[in-house]
Amino acid sequence: MLTFPSCKINLGLRITEKRSDGFHNLQSCFYPVSWGDVLEIIPADKFSFSSSGLLIPGDLQGNLCVRAYSLLKADVDLPPVQMHLHKLVPIGAGLGGGSADAAFVLRSLNEQFGLGLSVSQLEDYARQLGSDCAFFIQNRPLYCVEKGDVFSEIPLDLTGYHIVLVYPNLAISTAEAYAGVRPRQPEISLSEQLQMPIDSWRDTVHNDFEDSLFPRYPVLAQIKQQLYEAGAVYASMSGSGSTVYGIFNTPIVTPNQFSAYRVWKGEL
């Protein structure tokens, strides 16, 4: 089975409080974007995992795809498979690429071998792999709270808008990003702000990670400003960085300043 795990952007990201378990509660809207990896899973005599494309750090047992297979196999009778991931989405980019890969492993195994697991069950497995993973089970716009793994509906549709993702060849770890945040409760919930016209988001819809990461990595603020200068109706850093995106009414020619970066353009 061949699938194409897509990434996501965060439309706003408010860090509201630190939890007793060491994680943070947040408010965000996760929105899927078509930039993705390529995942193939086929039956085999013994389990194997291989990858191509971008280098995936860490050992085999720590790989999210391998962990997803092992997690499911501990509860259901799964045959061995040969799994290959062609990695295209940058790592440490705030796009949830690794989380998407893990979630798509769960989805693919469930479909390929007729396991009959519900969306809710798949989300419960995904939550054990990472805070972003559960979102990619449904892989549609959702309002996310708590660790980013509790969802509710949000009437938000950006169909027809165009997006440019700019990855400045800079990986930011989640630990580094969270080390600089100062949790606070917003006066107006992010869900209310996102109901306003997109033209108003520039002044209201904020990613709290920008407050500490932009001074540390000035290139991120520079890219955001350049996207606005290119005509973006809204621009922001995604997740805990370092990808910065711009949303446009029409397709654009990418500014020359981005020629040294990894850029993806598409339609939402």
TORDO-842426 format. One line per field, with one value per atom (N, C-alpha, C): residue in one letter; chain; residue number from 1; x, y, z. Coordinates in steps of 0.1 Angstrom, whole numbers, plus 5000, padded with zeros to 4 digits. Last residue first. Example, Ala and Ser with C-alpha at 12.3 -4.5 7.8 and 13.67 -1.06 7.14 Angstrom:
2
type	s_s_s_a_a_a
mol	A_A_A_A_A_A
seq	2_2_2_1_1_1
u	5128_5137_5129_5132_5123_5132
v	4978_4989_5000_4943_4955_4967
w	5071_5071_5079_5078_5078_5078
//
This chain:
268
type	l_l_l_e_e_e_g_g_g_k_k_k_w_w_w_v_v_v_r_r_r_y_y_y_a_a_a_s_s_s_f_f_f_q_q_q_n_n_n_p_p_p_t_t_t_v_v_v_i_i_i_p_p_p_t_t_t_n_n_n_f_f_f_i_i_i_g_g_g_y_y_y_v_v_v_t_t_t_s_s_s_g_g_g_s_s_s_g_g_g_s_s_s_m_m_m_s_s_s_a_a_a_y_y_y_v_v_v_a_a_a_g_g_g_a_a_a_e_e_e_y_y_y_l_l_l_q_q_q_q_q_q_k_k_k_i_i_i_q_q_q_a_a_a_l_l_l_v_v_v_p_p_p_y_y_y_r_r_r_p_p_p_f_f_f_l_l_l_s_s_s_d_d_d_e_e_e_f_f_f_d_d_d_n_n_n_h_h_h_v_v_v_t_t_t_d_d_d_r_r_r_w_w_w_s_s_s_d_d_d_i_i_i_p_p_p_m_m_m_q_q_q_l_l_l_q_q_q_e_e_e_s_s_s_l_l_l_s_s_s_i_i_i_e_e_e_p_p_p_q_q_q_r_r_r_p_p_p_r_r_r_v_v_v_g_g_g_a_a_a_y_y_y_a_a_a_e_e_e_a_a_a_t_t_t_s_s_s_i_i_i_a_a_a_l_l_l_n_n_n_p_p_p_y_y_y_v_v_v_l_l_l_v_v_v_i_i_i_h_h_h_y_y_y_g_g_g_t_t_t_l_l_l_d_d_d_l_l_l_p_p_p_i_i_i_e_e_e_s_s_s_f_f_f_v_v_v_d_d_d_g_g_g_k_k_k_e_e_e_v_v_v_c_c_c_y_y_y_l_l_l_p_p_p_r_r_r_n_n_n_q_q_q_i_i_i_f_f_f_f_f_f_a_a_a_c_c_c_d_d_d_s_s_s_g_g_g_l_l_l_q_q_q_r_r_r_a_a_a_y_y_y_d_d_d_e_e_e_l_l_l_q_q_q_s_s_s_v_v_v_s_s_s_l_l_l_g_g_g_l_l_l_g_g_g_f_f_f_q_q_q_e_e_e_n_n_n_l_l_l_s_s_s_r_r_r_l_l_l_v_v_v_f_f_f_a_a_a_a_a_a_d_d_d_a_a_a_s_s_s_g_g_g_g_g_g_g_g_g_l_l_l_g_g_g_a_a_a_g_g_g_i_i_i_p_p_p_v_v_v_l_l_l_k_k_k_h_h_h_l_l_l_h_h_h_m_m_m_q_q_q_v_v_v_p_p_p_p_p_p_l_l_l_d_d_d_v_v_v_d_d_d_a_a_a_k_k_k_l_l_l_l_l_l_s_s_s_y_y_y_a_a_a_r_r_r_v_v_v_c_c_c_l_l_l_n_n_n_g_g_g_q_q_q_l_l_l_d_d_d_g_g_g_p_p_p_i_i_i_l_l_l_l_l_l_g_g_g_s_s_s_s_s_s_s_s_s_f_f_f_s_s_s_f_f_f_k_k_k_d_d_d_a_a_a_p_p_p_i_i_i_i_i_i_e_e_e_l_l_l_v_v_v_d_d_d_g_g_g_w_w_w_s_s_s_v_v_v_p_p_p_y_y_y_f_f_f_c_c_c_s_s_s_q_q_q_l_l_l_n_n_n_h_h_h_f_f_f_g_g_g_d_d_d_s_s_s_r_r_r_k_k_k_e_e_e_t_t_t_i_i_i_r_r_r_l_l_l_g_g_g_l_l_l_n_n_n_i_i_i_k_k_k_c_c_c_s_s_s_p_p_p_f_f_f_t_t_t_l_l_l_m_m_m
mol	A_A_A_A_A_A_A_A_A_A_A_A_A_A_A_A_A_A_A_A_A_A_A_A_A_A_A_A_A_A_A_A_A_A_A_A_A_A_A_A_A_A_A_A_A_A_A_A_A_A_A_A_A_A_A_A_A_A_A_A_A_A_A_A_A_A_A_A_A_A_A_A_A_A_A_A_A_A_A_A_A_A_A_A_A_A_A_A_A_A_A_A_A_A_A_A_A_A_A_A_A_A_A_A_A_A_A_A_A_A_A_A_A_A_A_A_A_A_A_A_A_A_A_A_A_A_A_A_A_A_A_A_A_A_A_A_A_A_A_A_A_A_A_A_A_A_A_A_A_A_A_A_A_A_A_A_A_A_A_A_A_A_A_A_A_A_A_A_A_A_A_A_A_A_A_A_A_A_A_A_A_A_A_A_A_A_A_A_A_A_A_A_A_A_A_A_A_A_A_A_A_A_A_A_A_A_A_A_A_A_A_A_A_A_A_A_A_A_A_A_A_A_A_A_A_A_A_A_A_A_A_A_A_A_A_A_A_A_A_A_A_A_A_A_A_A_A_A_A_A_A_A_A_A_A_A_A_A_A_A_A_A_A_A_A_A_A_A_A_A_A_A_A_A_A_A_A_A_A_A_A_A_A_A_A_A_A_A_A_A_A_A_A_A_A_A_A_A_A_A_A_A_A_A_A_A_A_A_A_A_A_A_A_A_A_A_A_A_A_A_A_A_A_A_A_A_A_A_A_A_A_A_A_A_A_A_A_A_A_A_A_A_A_A_A_A_A_A_A_A_A_A_A_A_A_A_A_A_A_A_A_A_A_A_A_A_A_A_A_A_A_A_A_A_A_A_A_A_A_A_A_A_A_A_A_A_A_A_A_A_A_A_A_A_A_A_A_A_A_A_A_A_A_A_A_A_A_A_A_A_A_A_A_A_A_A_A_A_A_A_A_A_A_A_A_A_A_A_A_A_A_A_A_A_A_A_A_A_A_A_A_A_A_A_A_A_A_A_A_A_A_A_A_A_A_A_A_A_A_A_A_A_A_A_A_A_A_A_A_A_A_A_A_A_A_A_A_A_A_A_A_A_A_A_A_A_A_A_A_A_A_A_A_A_A_A_A_A_A_A_A_A_A_A_A_A_A_A_A_A_A_A_A_A_A_A_A_A_A_A_A_A_A_A_A_A_A_A_A_A_A_A_A_A_A_A_A_A_A_A_A_A_A_A_A_A_A_A_A_A_A_A_A_A_A_A_A_A_A_A_A_A_A_A_A_A_A_A_A_A_A_A_A_A_A_A_A_A_A_A_A_A_A_A_A_A_A_A_A_A_A_A_A_A_A_A_A_A_A_A_A_A_A_A_A_A_A_A_A_A_A_A_A_A_A_A_A_A_A_A_A_A_A_A_A_A_A_A_A_A_A_A_A_A_A_A_A_A_A_A_A_A_A_A_A_A_A_A_A_A_A_A_A_A_A_A_A_A_A_A_A_A_A_A_A_A_A_A_A_A_A_A_A_A_A_A_A_A_A_A_A_A_A_A_A_A_A_A_A_A_A_A_A_A_A_A_A_A_A_A_A_A_A_A_A_A_A_A_A_A_A_A_A_A_A_A_A_A_A_A_A_A_A_A_A_A_A_A_A_A_A_A_A_A_A_A_A_A_A_A_A_A_A_A_A_A_A_A_A_A_A_A_A_A_A_A_A_A_A_A_A_A_A_A_A_A_A_A_A_A_A_A_A_A_A_A_A_A_A_A_A_A_A_A_A_A_A_A_A_A_A_A_A_A_A_A_A_A_A_A_A_A_A_A
seq	268_268_268_267_267_267_266_266_266_265_265_265_264_264_264_263_263_263_262_262_262_261_261_261_260_260_260_259_259_259_258_258_258_257_257_257_256_256_256_255_255_255_254_254_254_253_253_253_252_252_252_251_251_251_250_250_250_249_249_249_248_248_248_247_247_247_246_246_246_245_245_245_244_244_244_243_243_243_242_242_242_241_241_241_240_240_240_239_239_239_238_238_238_237_237_237_236_236_236_235_235_235_234_234_234_233_233_233_232_232_232_231_231_231_230_230_230_229_229_229_228_228_228_227_227_227_226_226_226_225_225_225_224_224_224_223_223_223_222_222_222_221_221_221_220_220_220_219_219_219_218_218_218_217_217_217_216_216_216_215_215_215_214_214_214_213_213_213_212_212_212_211_211_211_210_210_210_209_209_209_208_208_208_207_207_207_206_206_206_205_205_205_204_204_204_203_203_203_202_202_202_201_201_201_200_200_200_199_199_199_198_198_198_197_197_197_196_196_196_195_195_195_194_194_194_193_193_193_192_192_192_191_191_191_190_190_190_189_189_189_188_188_188_187_187_187_186_186_186_185_185_185_184_184_184_183_183_183_182_182_182_181_181_181_180_180_180_179_179_179_178_178_178_177_177_177_176_176_176_175_175_175_174_174_174_173_173_173_172_172_172_171_171_171_170_170_170_169_169_169_168_168_168_167_167_167_166_166_166_165_165_165_164_164_164_163_163_163_162_162_162_161_161_161_160_160_160_159_159_159_158_158_158_157_157_157_156_156_156_155_155_155_154_154_154_153_153_153_152_152_152_151_151_151_150_150_150_149_149_149_148_148_148_147_147_147_146_146_146_145_145_145_144_144_144_143_143_143_142_142_142_141_141_141_140_140_140_139_139_139_138_138_138_137_137_137_136_136_136_135_135_135_134_134_134_133_133_133_132_132_132_131_131_131_130_130_130_129_129_129_128_128_128_127_127_127_126_126_126_125_125_125_124_124_124_123_123_123_122_122_122_121_121_121_120_120_120_119_119_119_118_118_118_117_117_117_116_116_116_115_115_115_114_114_114_113_113_113_112_112_112_111_111_111_110_110_110_109_109_109_108_108_108_107_107_107_106_106_106_105_105_105_104_104_104_103_103_103_102_102_102_101_101_101_100_100_100_99_99_99_98_98_98_97_97_97_96_96_96_95_95_95_94_94_94_93_93_93_92_92_92_91_91_91_90_90_90_89_89_89_88_88_88_87_87_87_86_86_86_85_85_85_84_84_84_83_83_83_82_82_82_81_81_81_80_80_80_79_79_79_78_78_78_77_77_77_76_76_76_75_75_75_74_74_74_73_73_73_72_72_72_71_71_71_70_70_70_69_69_69_68_68_68_67_67_67_66_66_66_65_65_65_64_64_64_63_63_63_62_62_62_61_61_61_60_60_60_59_59_59_58_58_58_57_57_57_56_56_56_55_55_55_54_54_54_53_53_53_52_52_52_51_51_51_50_50_50_49_49_49_48_48_48_47_47_47_46_46_46_45_45_45_44_44_44_43_43_43_42_42_42_41_41_41_40_40_40_39_39_39_38_38_38_37_37_37_36_36_36_35_35_35_34_34_34_33_33_33_32_32_32_31_31_31_30_30_30_29_29_29_28_28_28_27_27_27_26_26_26_25_25_25_24_24_24_23_23_23_22_22_22_21_21_21_20_20_20_19_19_19_18_18_18_17_17_17_16_16_16_15_15_15_14_14_14_13_13_13_12_12_12_11_11_11_10_10_10_9_9_9_8_8_8_7_7_7_6_6_6_5_5_5_4_4_4_3_3_3_2_2_2_1_1_1
u	4955_4949_4936_4981_4968_4962_5017_5005_4992_5052_5040_5029_5081_5070_5058_5116_5103_5093_5145_5136_5122_5167_5159_5151_5178_5187_5180_5158_5164_5173_5144_5142_5149_5148_5155_5153_5131_5145_5152_5098_5108_5122_5078_5086_5097_5049_5063_5071_5018_5028_5041_4982_4996_5006_4961_4965_4979_4960_4948_4950_4981_4979_4965_5000_4987_4984_5032_5023_5011_5052_5043_5036_5082_5073_5065_5097_5090_5081_5109_5113_5106_5084_5094_5102_5064_5075_5087_5039_5043_5054_5051_5042_5048_5049_5057_5047_5029_5032_5042_5007_5019_5022_4981_4985_4998_4982_4971_4974_5012_5005_4994_5028_5014_5006_5055_5051_5036_5055_5058_5055_5049_5039_5042_5073_5061_5049_5091_5092_5079_5083_5081_5082_5091_5077_5074_5118_5110_5096_5125_5128_5119_5119_5111_5113_5139_5125_5116_5163_5159_5145_5168_5162_5158_5166_5168_5162_5160_5171_5175_5137_5150_5162_5120_5124_5136_5116_5124_5128_5099_5113_5122_5076_5081_5096_5069_5076_5083_5053_5067_5076_5027_5035_5050_5013_5020_5030_4981_4996_5001_4959_4962_4977_4958_4952_4956_4968_4969_4964_4964_4977_4979_4937_4945_4959_4921_4924_4933_4918_4925_4929_4901_4915_4924_4875_4880_4896_4870_4871_4877_4874_4862_4861_4898_4898_4885_4890_4898_4898_4877_4870_4877_4899_4888_4879_4915_4919_4908_4897_4901_4905_4910_4900_4905_4931_4919_4907_4949_4945_4932_4970_4956_4953_5003_4994_4980_5037_5023_5014_5064_5058_5042_5091_5077_5073_5116_5115_5101_5114_5122_5120_5101_5093_5101_5123_5112_5104_5139_5144_5133_5121_5126_5131_5118_5107_5111_5145_5139_5127_5147_5145_5139_5168_5159_5159_5169_5172_5163_5163_5174_5179_5140_5153_5165_5112_5121_5135_5082_5096_5104_5053_5061_5076_5026_5040_5046_4993_5002_5017_4961_4974_4984_4926_4938_4951_4909_4911_4922_4898_4899_4900_4897_4906_4908_4874_4877_4885_4861_4872_4875_4846_4840_4850_4858_4859_4855_4854_4852_4854_4881_4868_4866_4904_4899_4885_4935_4921_4914_4962_4956_4942_4974_4973_4967_4972_4986_4986_4945_4953_4967_4932_4935_4943_4924_4932_4935_4902_4907_4912_4911_4905_4911_4910_4911_4904_4922_4914_4914_4931_4938_4929_4925_4915_4920_4952_4943_4931_4966_4967_4959_4962_4955_4955_4979_4964_4957_5005_5001_4986_5013_5007_5001_5023_5012_5005_5030_5034_5021_5022_5034_5039_4998_5009_5023_4981_4984_4996_4976_4985_4989_4958_4971_4981_4937_4942_4956_4932_4936_4943_4922_4934_4940_4898_4908_4922_4884_4888_4899_4881_4889_4894_4884_4877_4886_4897_4898_4891_4898_4885_4886_4918_4918_4905_4926_4912_4911_4951_4949_4935_4949_4955_4952_4938_4931_4936_4957_4943_4935_4980_4979_4965_4973_4976_4974_4970_4959_4961_4997_4985_4973_5011_5014_5002_5000_4997_5001_5012_4997_4993_5039_5035_5020_5038_5043_5038_5029_5021_5025_5052_5039_5030_5070_5072_5060_5058_5061_5062_5050_5045_5047_5061_5051_5045_5084_5071_5059_5108_5103_5090_5122_5124_5119_5127_5126_5129_5109_5120_5117_5095_5092_5103_5105_5106_5104_5115_5113_5116_5100_5108_5105_5100_5096_5106_5089_5098_5092_5086_5081_5092_5072_5084_5079_5059_5058_5071_5043_5055_5053_5008_5019_5031_4994_4999_5009_4970_4978_4982_4973_4966_4976_4990_4976_4968_5015_5014_5000_5011_5014_5013_5010_4998_4999_5036_5025_5013_5051_5052_5041_5042_5040_5040_5051_5037_5034_5079_5072_5057_5084_5087_5079_5078_5071_5072_5096_5082_5074_5125_5118_5103_5138_5132_5124_5148_5138_5131_5168_5156_5145_5181_5182_5168_5186_5182_5183_5173_5182_5177_5170_5162_5171_5177_5183_5174_5155_5162_5166_5156_5154_5161_5146_5154_5150_5146_5142_5151_5131_5142_5137_5124_5122_5134_5109_5120_5116_5099_5097_5110_5096_5101_5100_5082_5085_5090_5056_5069_5071_5033_5036_5049_5042_5038_5041_5040_5040_5034_5054_5050_5051_5050_5051_5046_5064_5058_5061_5054_5063_5056_5042_5042_5053_5020_5034_5036_4994_4996_5011_4982_4989_4994_4957_4965_4970_4959_4953_4962_4950_4958_4951_4948_4940_4951_4952_4957_4947_4962_4951_4957_4976_4977_4963_4996_4983_4984_5026_5019_5005_5042_5037_5031_5044_5056_5053_5022_5030_5042_5009_5016_5025_5015_5008_5016_5014_5022_5015_4991_4996_5005_4989_4981_4985_5001_5005_4999_4986_4987_4991_4989_4993_4995_4976_4977_4982_4974_4968_4966_5001_4993_4988_5000_5004_4996_5012_5002_5008_5017_5021_5009_5008_5009_5013_5018_5016_5018_5006_5014_5011_5009_5002_5012_5005_5013_5004_5008_5000_5009
v	5255_5249_5243_5249_5254_5247_5257_5249_5256_5254_5262_5253_5253_5245_5255_5256_5263_5253_5260_5250_5256_5287_5279_5268_5303_5295_5286_5319_5309_5300_5339_5326_5315_5363_5361_5347_5363_5358_5355_5351_5362_5356_5332_5332_5343_5345_5341_5343_5331_5342_5336_5327_5322_5333_5347_5341_5335_5353_5351_5345_5334_5344_5342_5329_5326_5337_5318_5329_5324_5304_5303_5316_5291_5302_5301_5265_5269_5281_5255_5269_5273_5260_5264_5252_5249_5254_5258_5259_5251_5257_5282_5270_5263_5318_5306_5294_5335_5331_5320_5357_5350_5346_5367_5363_5355_5376_5381_5377_5385_5375_5382_5401_5401_5391_5404_5397_5396_5414_5423_5417_5390_5401_5411_5377_5371_5382_5394_5393_5386_5389_5402_5402_5362_5366_5379_5364_5357_5361_5379_5384_5378_5361_5373_5380_5342_5338_5351_5354_5351_5347_5357_5368_5365_5338_5335_5346_5351_5342_5339_5366_5373_5364_5344_5354_5362_5329_5323_5334_5343_5339_5335_5348_5358_5355_5326_5337_5346_5310_5307_5318_5319_5324_5320_5332_5320_5324_5348_5348_5335_5369_5355_5353_5398_5391_5376_5410_5417_5410_5392_5397_5404_5387_5378_5384_5402_5407_5399_5387_5400_5406_5367_5364_5377_5377_5377_5375_5356_5369_5368_5331_5334_5347_5333_5326_5327_5344_5352_5346_5322_5334_5342_5304_5300_5312_5318_5317_5313_5339_5326_5326_5367_5362_5349_5368_5375_5370_5337_5349_5355_5329_5327_5340_5318_5328_5326_5308_5305_5316_5316_5321_5318_5297_5302_5307_5286_5301_5306_5259_5265_5280_5252_5253_5260_5251_5261_5263_5231_5244_5254_5209_5213_5227_5207_5211_5215_5222_5211_5216_5234_5238_5227_5237_5228_5233_5253_5255_5246_5260_5251_5252_5276_5282_5273_5270_5263_5268_5282_5285_5279_5278_5273_5276_5294_5293_5289_5289_5289_5287_5302_5296_5298_5294_5302_5295_5274_5284_5293_5268_5263_5275_5272_5281_5276_5272_5266_5276_5265_5272_5265_5259_5262_5271_5232_5246_5249_5206_5212_5227_5196_5200_5206_5174_5181_5185_5169_5169_5179_5174_5161_5159_5195_5195_5182_5191_5189_5191_5213_5204_5203_5215_5220_5210_5225_5215_5222_5222_5231_5222_5211_5208_5219_5201_5212_5209_5167_5177_5189_5141_5149_5159_5119_5125_5134_5113_5103_5108_5136_5131_5119_5141_5149_5143_5123_5120_5128_5135_5123_5121_5155_5159_5147_5142_5151_5155_5107_5121_5130_5081_5083_5097_5080_5074_5076_5090_5098_5093_5068_5079_5088_5053_5047_5059_5071_5067_5061_5071_5083_5080_5046_5049_5062_5048_5039_5042_5068_5070_5061_5054_5066_5069_5018_5031_5042_4990_4999_5012_4968_4973_4983_4956_4954_4960_4950_4949_4947_4955_4942_4940_4981_4970_4956_4997_4994_4982_4995_4992_4989_5003_4989_4985_5030_5020_5006_5041_5041_5031_5038_5032_5031_5053_5038_5032_5078_5071_5056_5084_5082_5075_5085_5075_5073_5107_5094_5083_5128_5123_5109_5130_5126_5121_5140_5127_5121_5165_5155_5141_5189_5176_5164_5213_5209_5195_5223_5227_5223_5212_5224_5229_5189_5201_5214_5179_5175_5188_5185_5187_5183_5160_5171_5173_5137_5150_5162_5104_5116_5128_5075_5085_5098_5045_5059_5068_5012_5022_5036_4981_4995_5004_4950_4957_4972_4932_4940_4946_4904_4912_4920_4908_4901_4910_4912_4919_4910_4910_4900_4906_4936_4928_4919_4946_4944_4936_4949_4945_4941_4961_4947_4941_4988_4981_4966_4993_4996_4988_4986_4978_4981_5007_4993_4984_5029_5028_5013_5025_5025_5023_5028_5015_5014_5055_5045_5031_5067_5068_5058_5052_5057_5057_5039_5052_5058_5017_5015_5028_5028_5022_5021_5060_5046_5040_5093_5083_5069_5112_5109_5098_5106_5106_5103_5126_5117_5118_5127_5133_5123_5098_5112_5118_5067_5075_5089_5038_5052_5057_5008_5015_5029_4981_4995_5001_4949_4957_4971_4917_4931_4938_4890_4895_4910_4885_4874_4878_4910_4904_4892_4934_4922_4916_4969_4956_4944_5003_4991_4979_5034_5022_5011_5069_5057_5045_5100_5089_5076_5132_5122_5111_5165_5153_5143_5192_5188_5176_5199_5187_5183_5205_5210_5198_5209_5201_5208_5227_5227_5219_5232_5225_5224_5259_5252_5245_5259_5260_5254_5262_5264_5266_5241_5251_5252_5230_5231_5242_5211_5224_5222_5187_5192_5205_5180_5186_5191_5172_5161_5167_5195_5188_5177_5220_5209_5203_5255_5243_5233_5272_5268_5256_5281_5287_5283_5292_5283_5289_5293_5300_5290_5298_5288_5295_5301_5305_5294_5275_5288_5293_5254_5259_5273_5230_5243_5246_5197_5206_5219_5172_5179_5188_5138_5152_5159_5107_5115_5130_5089_5101_5110_5054_5065_5077_5022_5034_5046_4988_5000_5012
w	4992_5004_5001_4969_4972_4984_4971_4967_4971_4975_4972_4967_4994_4989_4986_4997_4995_4989_5014_5009_5009_5004_5014_5006_4986_4993_5003_4976_4967_4975_4988_4993_4986_4975_4988_4994_4954_4951_4965_4961_4962_4960_4939_4951_4951_4926_4922_4935_4937_4936_4931_4933_4932_4931_4956_4943_4943_4983_4976_4962_5006_4996_4989_5035_5028_5018_5043_5040_5032_5070_5058_5056_5082_5081_5069_5101_5089_5091_5124_5119_5106_5150_5140_5135_5165_5172_5163_5142_5153_5161_5118_5121_5133_5117_5119_5122_5093_5106_5106_5075_5076_5090_5053_5067_5066_5028_5036_5051_5011_5019_5027_4995_4993_5001_4999_4987_4985_5025_5014_5000_5038_5038_5027_5033_5028_5028_5047_5032_5026_5073_5068_5052_5075_5077_5071_5072_5062_5063_5095_5082_5071_5115_5114_5101_5108_5109_5107_5112_5098_5098_5139_5132_5118_5164_5150_5141_5188_5187_5173_5182_5186_5185_5175_5165_5169_5198_5187_5177_5215_5220_5208_5200_5209_5214_5185_5178_5188_5201_5200_5193_5198_5210_5209_5170_5175_5186_5166_5170_5173_5153_5154_5155_5151_5162_5164_5129_5142_5154_5109_5111_5124_5107_5115_5118_5090_5104_5112_5067_5066_5080_5074_5074_5073_5097_5084_5084_5126_5120_5106_5137_5130_5123_5150_5137_5130_5175_5166_5151_5186_5183_5173_5190_5181_5177_5208_5195_5185_5231_5227_5212_5246_5236_5231_5264_5267_5258_5270_5262_5266_5297_5291_5283_5292_5296_5290_5294_5293_5299_5277_5290_5289_5262_5263_5277_5260_5260_5261_5259_5270_5271_5236_5248_5260_5218_5216_5229_5228_5227_5226_5225_5238_5238_5198_5206_5220_5179_5186_5195_5147_5160_5168_5119_5127_5141_5089_5104_5112_5063_5066_5081_5063_5062_5065_5045_5056_5054_5038_5036_5048_5019_5031_5028_5007_5005_5018_4994_5005_5000_4984_4981_4993_4987_4990_4986_4982_4971_4974_5014_5001_4991_5041_5033_5019_5065_5052_5044_5096_5089_5076_5122_5108_5101_5139_5137_5123_5164_5151_5151_5185_5183_5169_5202_5191_5192_5217_5220_5210_5213_5209_5213_5223_5209_5204_5250_5244_5229_5250_5259_5252_5215_5229_5237_5182_5191_5204_5156_5167_5178_5123_5137_5146_5090_5099_5112_5088_5084_5094_5097_5087_5080_5113_5105_5094_5120_5118_5110_5126_5113_5110_5154_5144_5130_5167_5166_5156_5167_5159_5157_5184_5171_5163_5206_5208_5194_5202_5202_5201_5207_5199_5199_5219_5227_5219_5201_5212_5220_5184_5180_5191_5199_5196_5193_5198_5211_5209_5170_5177_5191_5167_5160_5167_5181_5186_5180_5166_5180_5185_5142_5142_5157_5149_5146_5146_5132_5143_5139_5114_5119_5131_5101_5115_5122_5074_5078_5093_5065_5071_5077_5054_5046_5051_5074_5062_5054_5095_5098_5085_5081_5087_5089_5076_5065_5070_5101_5092_5081_5111_5118_5109_5092_5094_5101_5096_5084_5084_5121_5120_5107_5113_5123_5122_5095_5091_5100_5112_5101_5096_5128_5134_5123_5110_5116_5122_5103_5093_5099_5117_5121_5111_5112_5103_5106_5124_5129_5121_5117_5109_5114_5123_5132_5125_5090_5104_5112_5059_5068_5082_5039_5048_5058_5027_5019_5028_5027_5035_5027_5021_5013_5020_5038_5038_5030_5037_5032_5032_5052_5052_5047_5051_5047_5045_5079_5067_5064_5095_5093_5080_5107_5100_5098_5138_5126_5120_5159_5152_5139_5184_5174_5166_5204_5207_5197_5194_5208_5211_5169_5170_5184_5176_5171_5172_5184_5193_5189_5161_5173_5183_5143_5140_5152_5157_5154_5151_5157_5170_5168_5130_5136_5150_5128_5120_5126_5145_5148_5140_5158_5147_5149_5178_5181_5170_5166_5176_5180_5149_5143_5153_5161_5158_5154_5146_5156_5152_5117_5128_5138_5084_5096_5108_5055_5066_5078_5028_5039_5049_5008_5009_5020_5024_5015_5016_5045_5042_5031_5059_5052_5049_5079_5077_5070_5083_5079_5077_5094_5094_5090_5070_5083_5082_5047_5056_5069_5041_5040_5049_5026_5034_5031_5025_5018_5028_5024_5033_5026_5018_5013_5023_5017_5026_5019_5013_5006_5014_5027_5024_5016_5015_5023_5019_5012_5011_5020_5017_5008_5007_5050_5038_5030_5075_5067_5054_5105_5091_5082_5138_5128_5115_5158_5148_5139_5194_5180_5171_5227_5217_5204_5252_5242_5235_5280_5273_5263_5281_5281_5275_5303_5290_5292_5330_5323_5309_5343_5337_5329_5350_5361_5355_5324_5331_5341_5319_5320_5329_5296_5309_5309_5269_5280_5294_5240_5251_5264_5209_5222_5233_5177_5187_5200_5143_5157_5166_5126_5124_5139_5117_5129_5125_5091_5097_5109_5083_5088_5091_5057_5069_5073_5047_5045_5058_5035_5047_5045_5012_5011_5024_5004_5009_5010_4991_4990_4995_5000_5000_5000
//
